[in-house]
Amino acid sequence: MSKYSFDPHLFDELEQERLEAMRWRKNVWLVGVPIVAVVSVISAVTFGPEGLITLLIGGGLTYMIAEFKLFELKERMKTDILSHMAEARGWSFDVDGPSENAVKIYRDLGLLRSHNELEVEDLFEGELDGVRFELFEALAKMRTKNRKSDSVRTVFSGLLARFNFPKDFQGSTVVLTDSGFFNWAAGFAQKGERVTLEDPVFEKQFQVYSSDQVEARYLLTPSFMQRLLDIRNVFPGAEIQAAFERNSLYLAIDAKSSNRDELGFFDVKDLSQPLSQQSAVLLFERELQMFEEIVDGLNLDASTRI
């Protein structure tokens, strides 16, 4: 696992901009609230209850003016800090993420449900324990329309990862979360058969399909199955799915978080604290360490049976 120590002094300029943005927000609210209140009262007296819409409009404008510097700074802070953390590990980081085509293989393998709207961001690429990898965040939604309504349902919100190996797998093996009809449909689409394993705990959590029964059992050793189960300890409540295809292992972690309708796994949530005490910075580092722990736990290096 990488040894990394975050030095907030490397980002003194960002810290000064944070302080400036916080002062800006405070001043805008101090000036804006009284102005909006006075204008709203005058509007209500003049136009009656309808005049109170001024309060909503004025409040919204005040919020936008007060927060816009923080919105911009949050994105730049995330990019600068994550780029530094990635470079310290010998990785690369691209805040824009990969092309949307990078997600197609996950859908083809049944790791993602069908969707017609997709967002990706925060791509990490590098090497861990001799294994090349890519990790990025994805948000997939299904929008349906009819004559009366337009509805959107989030089908995936989390992390997608691919690990490359120095040899090809002969078959295709897919490990799907045991979630009823979807898995039956996904399994039906696979070019293979259901694989029955001797681990009752794993069998309760996952369904396995493979075009090569022997290779599937070779890949899914007891230790590997346990490590896959252990990922749930890192992401409680998450839906974990995986697939071996050609020379890659694909991993899909649907975080099932409360804010799953938006991207933001690596976002800065709060700028009220100095960088030296910034919980987001600590969270970034912990999230990257969790990924390293997953790779270490899966034991994916070339010297293993996999």
N, C-alpha and C positions, 0 to 999 in steps of 0.2 A: 504494500500500500504506500502511496506517495506521502512523503513528509512535507507538509506545507504549513507555514506560519504567516498569517495575514498581518501586514504592516500598514496601519492606517495612514502613516506619514507619507506613504507613496502617493496618496490621494489627497494631499493638503488642498490642492486647487478645488477639487470637488467639495471638500468640507467647507471652504469659503463660499462656494456657490450655494451650498445647502443653507448656510446661515443667512445669506442674502435673500434666498427664496422664502425662507421662514419669516424674515422681517417684512418682505413684500406682502406675504399673505396676511400677516397681523395688521399691517397698515391699511390694506384694502378693506378688511373687515371693520376696522375702527372707523374708517371714513364712510364706507359703503352702507353699513347697517343704519346709521342715523338718517342718511339721505333717503334710502329706500323707505324707511318708516315714515318720514315727513311727507314724501311724495304720495305714499299709499294712503295716508290719512286725508290729505287734500283730495285725492282722487275719489275716495269713498264718500267724502262729504259732497263732492260735486256730482258724482255719477251714481251714488248709492252703492249697494252691494257689488254691482258689476265692476265698480272701480277697484275692488280688492285684487283684481287680476294683476294690477300693477305690482302688488306685493310678490306674487309668484314670478313675474317676469324680472322684476328688479333683484329678487333673491337669487334667481338663476344666473343672471348676468354677473352679479357680485361674486358668486361662487366660481364662475368660469375665469373671471379676471384674477381672483385671488389665487387660484390653483394652477394656472397654466404654466408658470415657471417650474412648479414642482412636478407636473406631469412630464415635461421635457427632461428635467433633471433625473427623474427616476429611470427613464429609459437609458440615458447616457451613463448613469452610475452603474446600472446593471451590465451594460456592454463593457465598460472599462474594467470593472472588477472581475467579471467572469472571464474576460480575455486574459487578464493577468493570472488568474487561478489556473486557467487552461495551459498557458505558456509555461507556468512553473512546473507543470506535469509533463511538458513536452507534447501537449495536445494543441489543436487549433480550435477556435471558436468563431462561429458566424451567427450573429443575432438574427439574421433573416431566415435561417434554417435551410434545408435542402430544397430541391425542386419538389413539387407535389407528386411527381412520378415516383419518388422514392417510397411513397406509401402504397403504391399499387401492389407490390409483392405481398404485403401484409394482408391486404384484402383478398388477393388471389388464394392465399394459403388458409383463409378462414379465420385469421386472427382479428380482423376488423369486420364489423357488420357493414352492410351496404350503406353508402352515403352519397350525397350529391353536393355537399358543401365541405370544404376542407381548408384548414389553416395550419401552417407549420412555422416553427421558429426555434431559435436557440440550439444550433447544431454543434455538437462536440465531435471531433474526430481525433484518433490517436491510436496508441498501442498500450495494452495492459498485459503483463506477463507473457509477452511474445505473441499476443493475439490482437490483430487490427480490429477496430470497432468504430461504429458511429452511433451517436445517441442524440435524439432530438425530441422536442415536444410537438404533439399533434392534437388537433381538435377537429373531430369529424361529426357532421350533423346531417340529418335527413329532413329535407323540407318537402312537405306535401301540400298540394293546393287542390281546392275544389271550388265550386261556384260560390260557396258561402264563407269559406274560411281559408286561412293560410297558417299552417302550424309547422313548428320546427322542433325536432327532438334530437338531443345530443346522444350519439351512439358511442363515442369514445372521447375521453379527455385524459391525456396522460403522456407516458413516455414510450417511445419506440426505439429499439436498439438492435443492431446487427453486429455479429462477431464473425470474422473470416478465419477459416482454418486452412492449413497447408495441404489438405487433401479433400477430395470430393466424397460426399456420401452417395451410396449407390441408389438409395431410395429416398422417399419423402416421408417424414414423420412429423405429425402435428399433435400438439398437446393442448387441448381446449378445456376451458373451465366448464365444469359440469353445470350447465344452466338450461337444461330442458330442450325445448324445441329448436332453439337457434343452433345448438350443438348438433342435434340430429340432422338438421338441414345442412349445416356446414360439413359434417362428416359424410353425408350422402354425396356431397360434391367432390370429396377427396378421391384421388385415384388410389384407393387402398381400402383396407378393412380395419375394423375395430380391433385393437390390441388389448388383450386381457392380461393384466399384471397381477403379481402376487402381493402387492402392498394394499391392504384394504383402506388405509387412510388416504393414500394417493388416489385410489380408484374412486373414493367418495368425492374428492375434490376435482378430479380431472377425467377427461375421456381422451384416449389416444387412438389415432388412426395412422396407418402406415402402409406404404406399398411394399414394404419389406419387413415381415414380421421378425425375422432373425436380427436384422440390423436394429430395429426398434428396441428390442430387449438388450442388445449390446450397448446402445446409447443410453437408455434409461436404466442405469444401474441404481441400486438402492440408495447410494450416496447422492447421486444426481437428483433423484426424486425428492429426497429429503431437503436438499438445498433449494429446490424449486418451491417446496412448501415453506421453507424458511423465509423466502422473500416476503411472504405475507406479514412477517414480524417487522420488516422494514417499512412496508406499506400496508398498514392494517385496513382491512375492508376492500383492498384493491382486487381487481380481477386480473389474474396472471395467465397469460397464454404464450406458447412457444412453438417453434417449428424448426426442424432440421431440413434444409433443402440445398442440394449441391454442396458447396463448400462453406455454407453459412448456418449459424444459429440465429433465429429471429426471436425477439422477445417483445411482447406487448404488455404494458402495465397500465391498465385503466384505473386511475387513482380513485374514482368514485367520490371525489371531494364535493363539498357543499357548493363551491363556485365552479362546477364543472362546465358551465356554459361559456366560459371564457378561458383563453390561454393565460398562463401566469404562474407556472410551476416555479420559475426562476425569477419572478418579478420582485422588485422592492416594494414592500407594502407600506412602510411607515418611515418618514424622514424626520421625525421629531427628535431622534437621538443622534448624537455625534457619530461619525463613522467608527470611532474607536469603541463605541458601545452599540453599534448598529446590529440589531437582531437579524436583519436581512443578510448581512455579510456572514454572520455565523451560520445562518440557515443555508446560504449558498454552499459554504464549505462542507456542511454536514450532508447536503444532498449529493455533492460530488463524492464524498467519502462513502455514502451509502451505495452509490453505483460501483465504486471500487470494491466494496465488501461483497456485492452481488457477484461480480466477476471472480473475486477470490473464492467465494463460497461455491460457485459453480465449478471451480477447478477446471478452467477451459484451456490451460496451456497445452502446447503441442505434445508434451511428454505423457499426457493422460491417455486413457483408452479412447476418448473421444477424438 
